[in-house]
């Protein structure tokens, strides 16, 4: 099983460039999300989606766009990269709703994308 | 105020020691609670869920105190392989977000 697949794993950008981090899951999860992780800051939620066509902002959405045209894919777009966006980005997915016997509430993560903005 | 707060550590303990981490959450309506483990430069992975009655999985025990709004993780007989960062996670009443603490780093030494 592929689980959650993120690409690219590493990327170096110059200030002002744009790029898209790709995320795909094959578990038919309704919920998908993007986090960034910086030293000492933990995981901070950027954007999330509870189903195709539905997205919402998390704690740190500025400078990022998302879309959810299919259940499987949830790309994260950096519109104009800034050095402050240097970070490790994680995509994660889960079933939606209250955890129960079928849904443990577990959040499945991709392996991460390390982005450096110069 | 952060949704979830943890002592960042690091906790440096010898093999065989018992160590406990606490995590506090701010929203009293929070519904579900978890502990995740993250190894260096890797993605977080679920360690265990935290149930109201408390639960145990081998050397690991998780407890929830709703009145004081904290969850705890106890690790007995620490192993070198337990060295990692432990993240507590809280899901609010509408189950549409996962709030992570900043993590507590554990170093188990020989």
Boltz contact constraints between the chains, C-beta under 6 A:
constraints:
  - contact:
      token1: [A, 42]
      token2: [B, 100]
      max_distance: 6.0
  - contact:
      token1: [A, 42]
      token2: [B, 102]
      max_distance: 6.0
  - contact:
      token1: [A, 42]
      token2: [B, 103]
      max_distance: 6.0
  - contact:
      token1: [A, 43]
      token2: [B, 100]
      max_distance: 6.0
  - contact:
      token1: [A, 50]
      token2: [B, 96]
      max_distance: 6.0
  - contact:
      token1: [A, 90]
      token2: [B, 43]
      max_distance: 6.0
  - contact:
      token1: [A, 97]
      token2: [B, 95]
      max_distance: 6.0
  - contact:
      token1: [A, 98]
      token2: [B, 95]
      max_distance: 6.0
  - contact:
      token1: [A, 99]
      token2: [B, 32]
      max_distance: 6.0
  - contact:
      token1: [A, 105]
      token2: [B, 32]
      max_distance: 6.0
  - contact:
      token1: [A, 106]
      token2: [B, 46]
      max_distance: 6.0
  - contact:
      token1: [A, 107]
      token2: [B, 98]
      max_distance: 6.0
  - contact:
      token1: [A, 109]
      token2: [B, 43]
      max_distance: 6.0
  - contact:
      token1: [A, 109]
      token2: [B, 44]
      max_distance: 6.0
  - contact:
      token1: [A, 111]
      token2: [B, 43]
      max_distance: 6.0
  - contact:
      token1: [A, 112]
      token2: [B, 43]
      max_distance: 6.0
